[in-house]
Each structure stands twice: as structure tokens, then as C-alpha cells.
Amino acid sequence: MKFETKVIHSGVHPDPSTGAIMTPIFQTSTYVQESPGVNQGYAYARTANPTRTVLEDNLAALENGTDAITYGSGLAALDAILKLLEPGDQVVSTHDLYGGSYRLMVQLYQKYGIEFHFVDFGDDAAVTNAINAKTKLLWIETPTNPMLSIIDIKKTVTTFAHDGLLVCVDNTFASPYLQSPLDLGADIVLHSATKYLNGHSDVVLGAVIVKDRSLGKRLRFIQNAAGAIPGPQDCFLTIRGIKTLHLRMDRACRNALFLAHQLRDLDQIAHVYYPGLDQHHGHDIAKMQMSQFGAMISFDLVDDRIDAANAILENTRLFALAESLGGVESLIGHPATMTHASIPKQEREKIGLTDSLIRLSVGVEHQDDLWADLKQAICTS
Ligand SMILES: *Cc1c(COP(=O)(O)O)cnc(C)c1O
């Protein structure tokens, strides 16, 4: 089945008791048993819920995995993955990553004896030096947040993975429509479904997808034991959002490519970071491993002018100043004070995250309206 058909049909069946074509919201905590231990596959809703099951079956199909497990947020999903580790284990991660992932790793899991190393995955020697026998997890985000760097997933797997080392890809920025990490050799995919999968800025939800059933079982044990489940209404909304993922992404990616080219030609702008631009350092890899270049753009200003950056952030009318991304409406954000404030300034500077860096989540509005809005905000700043 093609992706565009899978988003609508995979795992989704009319409700057998009524014929309802839309998956019902099973708002229940428990299920009546015929006799002790005899049930219809559901006993208690922390363990499983039929609305959640439909979402999980759908996500497993979209990422070409065997199992998907969903959580109350993307970070709860990362938390479950980190619970696979033991004290003394080490993690090697991309140095340019979602600020909340960094915070969870460094401020929570480090104190339980897990060691984290953040390196530039564009530098093979740095990655090789960071990996040793204790390394159990490679953590990759691609495209990265907020610098939109591209990491070669296939090469990472073939060059660095050894027995017992799990390669995990945070696929939030690409979505399964643009990029299939499991097909490229990764073991685990993480999503903040809050973003493109749901796509309507009305749900916080996370997912992990794997292609190995025993790994899926371990994660399901952790989910049931620790309890970080999503509610049935949020699962319903995410199922509904996913049905238009391909349509939303096609439009948003097209808008982003257009805006990246327009921004590049403005004198006020120092750098435009967008993998779809020819001169982007990851453009060739992006062309290989993604079907389109995504809808996130970052740019910074000549002389790193913070006053001008603030003026732009305050003066857009369509682009709303807000955290998050991946919804139908366009958003503008300031990583240094918003999404990435939990990363120390000196760490931010190492990756080129300047104080004037502005991040756009391009939505599905008309490109001309989006450009007019950005241009008036930049040119009057
Ligand atoms: C938002 C985000 C997360 C965290 O997801 P939540 O649903 O907000 O918990 C993780 N990774 C990336 C790349 C994100 O953008």
C-alpha cells in the first residue's frame, strides 16, 4: 500500500459493534471480564485502550515497523527509551538537538549513572572517539533542531553501530512521509506527534516505533509499568490529524522552499538554514534520505542584531510567536530564549545558534501571504 493510502486506512477499521467509520473514543478506564482473566483483549486502560491501539497500528505501518507505542508526550517517549538503559551505560547524541531532550538526558538521567556525550555527527572522528564498549545508544535528530543540519542515517548505522548498540532517530522534523529511518537501518524512531503527525496544534503526544518485536515488548513493559500513556481523546485527534499528513506536508514543504529562496536574497539576513537550498551543507544527503526538505527554516541576521531579531518576532502578523511547530498555521520562534534556553549559551554558540537566530515553522497558508508578512517584519526591523 502507498503511504497516502496507509495514513487513512492502516490499522483503522469500522467499529464492529456499530459500523462507525471513525474510530470511537473509548473513554473508559476498565473493561468488564466474563470470568477472572477472561476478557476481549483489554483489561485496564493503562495497559491498552482500543483508540490507542488503532493509532499505534497506524504509526507502525507508516514507519514500516512492527510495533508502535504511544505516550503522553514526545519527551515521555524519550523517557521510556532511556529506561532501557542501565547505570554505567553511555549515550552518544547529536550536539544539536531539541532542548527538552537535552534537559531530560543531562538534568535527569545523568544522576542515575548514565553518561551522555554530545558530538557533531558531521565529524566521523569525533563520533568514533565518543563510542566505546559502554555505548548502548546513538541518538540522532535529522534534520536537527534548530540548525537544520542533516545527518546521514544509513552511514551512521553502517559506520558506527556495533552489536548491542541501538540507533535511535528523532523523526519529528521530517515525519514518516519524508523520511523512513527504520528502512535506513535505525532500530528506533521517536516522534513528538504533537508536531506534524497531529498537525493541528491541539494535542501533546509522543510515539516510539521499532522493527524488532522483543524490543517492542520491552518498551511496552516500560509503558505499562511507568504509565506515561496518552488519553483516548488525544489518540483520536492524532488519528484524525494523520489522515491529511501527506497533503499538509506537500503544501508546507513547497511553501518553505519558496520562503527559503526569498529570505536568502535579503540584505538583512546573514544565513538561511534550509536543507532544500543547494548551498546547504547537508543538501546532497537530504536529497538521498528525504523525499522533500521539510517545512522548518532558520535564519540569523547580519551582525547578529538582537534588537532587529526582537522587532521581527514582534512584528509578524500571520507568523505567530509561539513554541512548537508542525501545525497548519505558521509559527515564528526564538530558539535562544524559547525552545533552546535550557542549553547553555556556550553550547549554543558551538553549533552556530546565535542570539539573532529565528526559527520558522511554515504552515499551509498561501505562500504569497506568508512572504508578505515576513518581508514587512524584516524590512521594518
Ligand atoms: C517537540 C519535540 C520533542 C518533544 O516532544 P513533546 O511532545 O513536546 O514532549 C522532541 N523532539 C523534537 C525534535 C521536538 O520538536
Ligand as a Chemical Component Dictionary entry (heavy atoms), coordinates in Angstrom:
data_LIG
# 
_chem_comp.id                   LIG 
_chem_comp.type                 NON-POLYMER 
_chem_comp.pdbx_formal_charge   0 
_chem_comp.three_letter_code    LIG 
# 
loop_
_chem_comp_atom.comp_id 
_chem_comp_atom.atom_id 
_chem_comp_atom.alt_atom_id 
_chem_comp_atom.type_symbol 
_chem_comp_atom.charge 
_chem_comp_atom.model_Cartn_x 
_chem_comp_atom.model_Cartn_y 
_chem_comp_atom.model_Cartn_z 
_chem_comp_atom.pdbx_ordinal 
LIG C1 C1 C 0 8.754  18.919 20.473 1  
LIG C2 C2 C 0 9.867  17.974 20.255 2  
LIG C3 C3 C 0 10.123 16.939 21.163 3  
LIG C4 C4 C 0 9.349  16.783 22.455 4  
LIG O1 O1 O 0 8.016  16.441 22.233 5  
LIG P1 P1 P 0 6.807  16.873 23.220 6  
LIG O2 O2 O 0 5.637  16.264 22.554 7  
LIG O3 O3 O 0 6.785  18.363 23.270 8  
LIG O4 O4 O 0 7.120  16.276 24.555 9  
LIG C5 C5 C 0 11.158 16.067 20.863 10 
LIG N1 N1 N 0 11.900 16.196 19.744 11 
LIG C6 C6 C 0 11.672 17.190 18.857 12 
LIG C7 C7 C 0 12.534 17.277 17.645 13 
LIG C8 C8 C 0 10.657 18.102 19.082 14 
LIG O5 O5 O 0 10.460 19.089 18.196 15 
# 
loop_
_chem_comp_bond.comp_id 
_chem_comp_bond.atom_id_1 
_chem_comp_bond.atom_id_2 
_chem_comp_bond.value_order 
_chem_comp_bond.pdbx_ordinal 
LIG C1 C2 SING 1  
LIG C2 C3 SING 2  
LIG C2 C8 DOUB 3  
LIG C3 C4 SING 4  
LIG C3 C5 DOUB 5  
LIG C4 O1 SING 6  
LIG O1 P1 SING 7  
LIG P1 O2 DOUB 8  
LIG P1 O3 SING 9  
LIG P1 O4 SING 10 
LIG C5 N1 SING 11 
LIG N1 C6 DOUB 12 
LIG C6 C7 SING 13 
LIG C6 C8 SING 14 
LIG C8 O5 SING 15 
# 
